[in-house]
Structure formats: C-alpha cells, structure tokens
C-alpha cells in the first residue's frame, strides 16, 4: 500500500520532481517543460516518485485561470477536478514460477492453499507474500473446501484419499486413505459432501469427524452446488443430476442421463447446469430441470459479473444470460474457457486454455489482460486481498493480480482524457471525492 500524508506542493516550471526535490509524502501538480501537452500529478510515495499522466488534449495554456507551465496549489484542484480514472491491471508471476496447480482455497488459518497436479503436494501463501510447500510435499490435490468443523479438507486425485488441515498447521490423512475425490461442498444439513471420481459414489463428513459413504455407493460425482431451494445438487459423468433430499437421502432428479459439469445460480435465482455436449440446463421453480435455449455444446456456468449477469464458459468462447432468460454469445466467439472470478477491482476475470486471462470491461466487452498465453485453471482471493491464479498443464506456476496505480485527472475546462486502457470512471466534485476515490485504490491521502 502506498501512503500519502501531505497536501499538494508547488514546484517551478520544468522541475520534474524526484526524491531529491519532492519530500516523502508530498504531491505536485504541473506540466513538464518539453513543449508537450501533458499535465502530470507527481506523488512521492513509499517507493519513490510516481508520475501520473494528465493529458490536456492540446489545450494546456489555462488551468483554472493559471498558466499550466506551473504547478498549482490544492485550491485550484478542488474546483478543477471533475473525473478520475484509474486502471493498471497487472498480473505477474509469484515466487512459484514452475509447476501445475488446480485448487486454491482459504483455510481456517486465513491462509491461501494451493493443490498441485503434478505430484508436487500442497502449497501455502504465507503472510510475508511467499508461497511455500506445506508438510505435504508430494501428491495430486485438485479440490479443497472448509468443512462444518471449520477445517480445510483436500481431495486426492491420485488415489490417496482425503486429507485435512489441522489447527496446528499440519495436513494429515483422514480415515479415508484411498480413492480420488472431486469437489466438496456443504449441504443443506451443514455437512461436507465429497464426490468420488473413481466410481465410489458420494461420501459425507459426519459431526464426529469421520467420513463415511452415503446411500450412493457407485458412480462418479465431480461437482456439486447448492440450489435456490437450499438443496445440494450433484453432477455426474453420465448418470445425469442427483439431489440431496432433506431426509438425508441422495436421489436422481428427472435428468437421469448425461455428463454434467458445474452449476451456478443466475441473476434470476435459478440454478444453471453445464454439460459436456448437450448445452445448458436450468432448475425451474417446480423442481424440474429442463434444457435452456442452448441445446448443444460443452459449457461451465461460472460467476455473475459486475453487470449482474451470469456468464457461461465453453469450448467456443463465452456466453451470457440475458434478462429475458436467453443465453447468448458475447464478443468472445472462440477459445476454450474454464472459470471466472471477480477480482479486487470488482471486474470479472476468465481463463482460456492457452490464451491467458481475460477480463470483462464495464462496457460489456471481454478483452485479454496483459497475460496473453498459458492455461489457468482456477483462482481465489488471498489473505492479502490479492487475486491468485493457478497455472495448469503448462508448468507456469502461480500468478497474482497486482492492483497497480495509474490515476488520471480531467479538469472542468473540458480537457480530453487520453488513456488506451480506459476503465472505471469516478465522478467527483470536490477534493473529498478525490480522497475517497484514491482510498478505493489503496491510497491513503491526506489533503488539506
């Protein structure tokens, strides 16, 4: 976090601020004397002077009645500032630069845990920002979830059963010492359910800490989701969709065949299921699961975006649920996508297979970020409020979203904002508004 704790500072024309002529915490507002049209805000923050570009669109000879060759005190900015725009999406590699990872989940110790998929065990994000191996140094772990006992459970993907993070920080095997398991999720009975992915049915964590088989003793169940009816739904590899009834029994729904993936509740409060070839299904209020207008193709419903619409990922681009109940394609019509998650900037991020990471813009377009290659399979927010991405099948390690600072001011004189990466616009009418906006992007500002 950068911290600024003083008011604006006047500097002379042509004196580009550095750590030598702008004291720590000071801000300066002015124009460089190179004949260009750029007005700049200079900030001496924790790690040196930040130079923040303000473009005047050629009309640089008047700022609140003053000569724009000079810097200006806070009183002029109070009246002049109309809009602030910021955007520097920067996704960078962490200290883990190799390896394939799948699951990424917060544990009961408020640390982020990563499951490796190439026999590399389980890793953890420490509070100093480093990601290191836990005591589990081998094995393939693809899913993890908190149980009703507030402990983090890991499902093995290489026939080594189910593991648990104890409160002493050690990860140990539970009473289930063999088998491979898919996603885990709390049911309406507040018990954690595990779906087998090697034809062993569904297991449940009982309140005594033992994990036992349910009434479903065969079948592959990789994904599960809670519906709007507060019942737990399970997707299978060929046997349709199952549901946990309130009597504790797990039974088949009206969908008895088909290979299904994840399910997510849309903005219409209905549960949507993605399939591997027969399109998208929806749970209606009468308890029946029916096909939507999308009847073919492989889909994973993912997350509701900042525009309050549910997005679906496919092998043919990205689709969205419109307010009229129809599911249509977005501007992304090619590429294979796997997941979506809201970032710390409240924008929805997507991963493509081999195409890096995409982001949903506020204008509805989905564009590539600075990460244009690689396959990223999952993401989650860490204890440091940063978004972490796990690389998969390309030995790329773990990446992190850095919320950079790139602020732009526009004056009431109508100067045009020139920013090739335009994003959120914050309209403000006072220096208080400016302060509030900067706080939103992790700047602590004290302006008199």
Secondary structure, DSSP 8 states (H G I E B T S, - for coil): -EE--S-EE---TT----TTTS-TT-EEEEE-SSS--EEEEEEEETTEEEEEEEE-TT--S-BTTB-TTS---HHHHHHHEEEEEE--EEEEE-S--S--EEEEEE-TTS-EEEEESSS--EEEE-TTS-EEE-S--SS-EEEEEE-TTS-EEEEESSS--EEEE-TTS-EEE-S--S--EEEEEE-TTS-EEEEESSS--EEEE-TTS-EEE-S--SS-EEEEEE-TTS-EEEEEEEB-EEEE-TTS-EEE-S--SEEEEEEEE-TTS-EEEEESSB-EEEE-TTS-EEE-S--SB-EEEEEE-TTS-EEEEETTEEEEE-TTS-EEE-S--SS-EEEEEE-TTS-EEEEETTBEEEEE-TTS-EEE-S--SB-EEEEEE-TTS-EEEEE-SS---EEEEEE---EEEEETT------TT---EEE-SSHHHHHHHHHHTTEE----
